Amino acid sequence: MQLPCSQACENNKRPILEVLRNWIKDGETVLEVGSGTGQHAVYFAESLPTVTWQCADQKQHHPVINRRVADSHLPNLLPAIELEAETFNWCQIVADSVFSSNTAHIMSWSAVEAMFVGVGQIITDGVFILYGPFNRNGTFTSDSNQRFHRSLQLSAPHMGVRDDVELVELAQRSGMRLEKDIEMPANNRILVWKSSKHTNAKRKLHQTCANMGNKAL
């Protein structure tokens, strides 16, 4: 089986890893929303051996992801779970931090909203690290990002480069505050959010989920 390979993943994995090293703590479990080809998952799990990496994506991507997971033989890399942002039961996830790369611009806005609500239910002392091209205060940060946005819109009207102000507002409604805005190569950025809720309140939320009969992975 010839596995697909994303050149973008190969190009950005090292710069992203340097950011992850600064924000992900030893012993954490990280949920990756949108594992895609699984290239990031293998590289990050191999580079961060004290971190447990949980892959997640839509069902159609699982064969490729799980083949790479199996071939890696990494004990800290877990096979993909099925995740559709708008229908997924986020309460069932036990993770410390969440990472997602190049997802917000291909998801519908309602799915982006659902992702932020879900992530806000998961993280307590960890972080939500979101990588991709983002507008700054409603303005494209480069001509290439503007062209990319137009190509996305032509492909599917629900897709498009998201504005950082709108994402910050989503995060605030989900109990998260923007902690860091990091410039990345090729006109991309990493936005890092932390929970702004009191830890006890988050524990209460997880207990509520447990009382609903949800199972932790």
LUMVEXKOL-873817 format. One line per field, with one value per residue (C-alpha): residue number from 0; x, y, z. Coordinates in pm, 1 decimal, always signed. Each point is the difference from the previous one (the first is absolute). Last residue first. Layout:
N
nr	[NUM,...]
c1	[X,...]
c2	[Y,...]
c3	[Z,...]
***
This chain:
217
nr	[216,215,214,213,212,211,210,209,208,207,206,205,204,203,202,201,200,199,198,197,196,195,194,193,192,191,190,189,188,187,186,185,184,183,182,181,180,179,178,177,176,175,174,173,172,171,170,169,168,167,166,165,164,163,162,161,160,159,158,157,156,155,154,153,152,151,150,149,148,147,146,145,144,143,142,141,140,139,138,137,136,135,134,133,132,131,130,129,128,127,126,125,124,123,122,121,120,119,118,117,116,115,114,113,112,111,110,109,108,107,106,105,104,103,102,101,100,99,98,97,96,95,94,93,92,91,90,89,88,87,86,85,84,83,82,81,80,79,78,77,76,75,74,73,72,71,70,69,68,67,66,65,64,63,62,61,60,59,58,57,56,55,54,53,52,51,50,49,48,47,46,45,44,43,42,41,40,39,38,37,36,35,34,33,32,31,30,29,28,27,26,25,24,23,22,21,20,19,18,17,16,15,14,13,12,11,10,9,8,7,6,5,4,3,2,1,0]
c1	[-1074.9,-241.6,-351.6,-307.6,-288.6,-151.4,+146.4,+345.0,-74.2,-112.1,+320.2,+199.0,-183.8,+60.6,+369.5,-6.2,-160.4,+261.2,+276.1,-132.5,-77.0,+232.8,+130.0,+304.6,+20.1,+295.7,-30.2,+263.3,+49.5,+49.3,+141.4,+245.5,+196.5,-161.4,-91.1,-113.7,-305.8,+5.2,-236.0,-339.3,-261.3,-229.5,-341.0,-196.1,-147.6,+353.3,+120.9,-270.6,+85.9,+368.6,-92.6,-202.5,+289.8,+246.1,-189.2,-40.8,+137.5,-282.6,-224.2,-381.2,-10.7,+174.6,+266.1,-47.1,+8.4,+320.3,+164.1,-99.2,+144.8,+326.9,+24.9,-46.1,+255.9,+247.9,-55.3,+100.7,-134.7,-360.1,-193.8,-292.6,+196.7,+281.3,-105.6,+107.9,+208.0,+49.0,+89.2,-223.9,+147.4,-256.6,+177.0,+22.3,-100.8,-368.6,-60.4,-288.4,-326.7,+154.2,+119.0,-359.4,-130.2,+288.8,-58.4,-373.6,+62.6,+242.9,-264.0,-258.0,+251.4,+38.1,+335.9,+268.7,+139.9,-5.6,+185.2,+355.3,+152.4,-171.6,+145.5,-189.1,+137.3,-52.3,-215.5,-289.1,-258.7,-355.1,-131.7,+75.5,-294.9,+52.1,-294.0,+118.0,+373.9,-11.5,+261.1,+64.1,+290.1,+338.5,+256.3,+215.7,+366.0,+191.0,+118.2,+146.2,+9.9,+9.4,-153.2,-315.1,-51.1,+69.8,-257.3,-237.6,+13.0,-42.6,-291.4,-157.1,-52.1,-347.5,-115.9,+41.4,+296.0,+169.7,+349.6,+88.9,+365.1,+134.2,+292.7,+323.3,+139.1,-33.0,+195.0,-145.9,-352.0,+47.1,+124.9,-256.6,-293.4,+115.2,+15.0,-338.1,-142.9,-277.7,+30.3,-297.8,-35.3,+314.5,-73.9,+308.6,+59.2,+250.0,+284.7,+262.4,-155.8,-115.1,+52.4,+363.2,+70.6,-317.0,+139.9,+320.1,-207.2,-196.5,+320.2,+111.0,-335.4,-54.8,+163.8,-69.6,-360.8,-33.7,+144.9,-289.9,+71.5,-254.7,+77.6,+76.4,-152.0]
c2	[+650.8,+127.4,-137.9,+222.7,-101.9,+341.3,-6.3,-9.9,+314.8,+176.5,-112.4,+144.9,+330.6,+0.6,-53.2,+301.1,+211.3,-117.5,+104.8,+355.7,+102.0,+207.0,-307.0,+60.8,+89.4,-5.7,+138.5,-119.8,+200.0,-53.0,+233.6,-259.5,-32.2,+54.8,+309.1,-85.2,+143.0,-95.2,-36.1,+53.9,-65.7,-300.5,-47.6,-104.2,+346.4,+138.7,-251.1,+94.7,+368.9,-75.2,-188.6,+294.9,+237.7,-240.2,+0.6,-329.0,-93.4,-161.0,-301.1,-9.8,+120.8,-313.8,-15.5,+358.5,+115.0,-193.8,+151.2,+347.2,-60.2,-125.5,+310.5,+214.1,-208.8,+45.8,+376.7,+10.0,+75.6,+16.7,+256.7,-51.9,+76.4,-233.6,-271.6,-351.3,-260.1,-314.8,-144.9,-30.4,-90.3,-48.9,-9.2,-197.3,+84.9,-70.4,-108.2,-219.5,+194.5,+302.3,-236.5,-96.5,+356.1,+94.1,-298.3,+68.4,+357.9,-122.7,-251.5,+280.3,+200.4,-288.4,-174.2,+50.4,+327.0,-118.0,-324.7,+91.8,-145.3,-93.9,-63.0,-60.7,-19.3,-203.4,-276.2,-215.7,-4.9,-122.9,+351.0,+92.9,-204.4,+52.4,+121.7,+344.0,-72.4,-334.4,-210.7,-371.5,-120.1,-47.6,-244.3,+103.2,+109.0,-32.7,-357.6,+91.1,-296.9,+248.3,-241.6,-36.5,+375.2,+50.9,-265.8,+153.7,+341.6,-135.6,-229.9,+261.8,+281.5,-110.3,-8.9,+369.8,+87.9,-68.0,-102.0,-17.1,+81.4,-100.2,+224.6,-126.2,-101.1,+349.3,-25.2,-339.1,+109.5,+325.0,-167.7,-280.1,+232.7,+258.5,-258.1,-154.1,+79.0,+215.2,+11.0,+235.6,+80.9,-120.3,-82.4,+36.8,-206.8,+159.1,-178.2,+260.7,+339.3,+145.4,+375.9,+71.5,-333.7,+46.3,+322.8,-168.9,-284.5,+243.6,+128.3,-359.8,-123.2,+288.5,-115.7,-372.4,+69.8,+233.9,-272.6,-224.3,-365.8,-257.1,-358.1,-251.9,-328.3]
c3	[+2625.8,+260.8,-11.5,+2.5,+223.8,+57.4,+350.7,-155.8,-200.8,+315.8,+170.9,-289.9,+41.2,+376.2,-64.3,-230.0,+270.5,+247.1,-240.6,-20.5,-352.8,-216.6,-178.9,-214.6,-367.5,-238.3,-352.6,-245.2,-315.6,-372.9,-260.4,-138.2,+325.3,+341.8,+201.9,+352.0,+174.4,+368.1,+297.6,-159.9,+267.6,+31.4,+161.7,-307.2,-55.3,+22.2,-257.9,-246.7,+45.6,-57.4,-315.7,-128.7,+62.6,-167.2,-327.7,-180.0,-344.5,-195.9,-41.7,-1.9,-361.5,-130.6,-271.2,-113.7,+362.4,+60.7,-308.2,+114.9,+346.2,-150.7,-213.6,+311.3,+187.4,-284.7,-0.1,+364.4,+349.0,-117.0,+198.7,+238.7,+315.8,-107.1,-242.7,+82.4,-185.0,+206.6,+337.2,+308.6,+338.1,+278.3,+334.3,+324.2,+357.0,-55.3,-359.5,-106.2,+12.4,-172.5,-271.2,-67.5,-17.8,-225.6,-227.8,-18.9,-113.1,-264.8,-112.8,-28.1,-204.1,-241.6,+20.0,-264.7,+141.4,+362.1,-73.0,-96.8,+317.7,+324.2,+344.3,+324.1,+354.2,+316.2,-141.7,+121.3,-276.1,+62.0,+61.1,-361.0,-123.1,-372.7,-207.2,-110.7,+2.1,-177.0,+175.3,-41.2,+212.0,-158.2,+130.9,+298.4,-8.5,+328.9,-62.0,-340.9,-237.6,-290.4,-251.7,+211.2,+32.7,-370.5,-88.5,+251.8,-162.9,-353.3,+87.9,+232.7,-250.4,-108.9,+362.2,+65.2,+218.5,+332.7,+103.8,+369.9,+77.7,+341.7,+96.8,+159.2,-342.1,-148.3,-327.4,-92.3,+94.5,-193.1,-316.4,+3.6,+66.6,-252.1,-277.1,+85.0,-345.2,+144.7,+380.5,+20.9,+368.8,+176.6,+363.8,+217.9,+313.5,+236.4,+176.4,-77.9,-67.9,-331.5,-39.2,-83.9,-169.7,-206.3,-144.5,-113.6,-142.1,-215.3,-162.0,-69.1,-136.7,-242.4,-322.0,+33.4,+86.9,-298.7,-222.2,+95.6,-71.2,-108.1,+101.1,-270.9,+115.9]
***
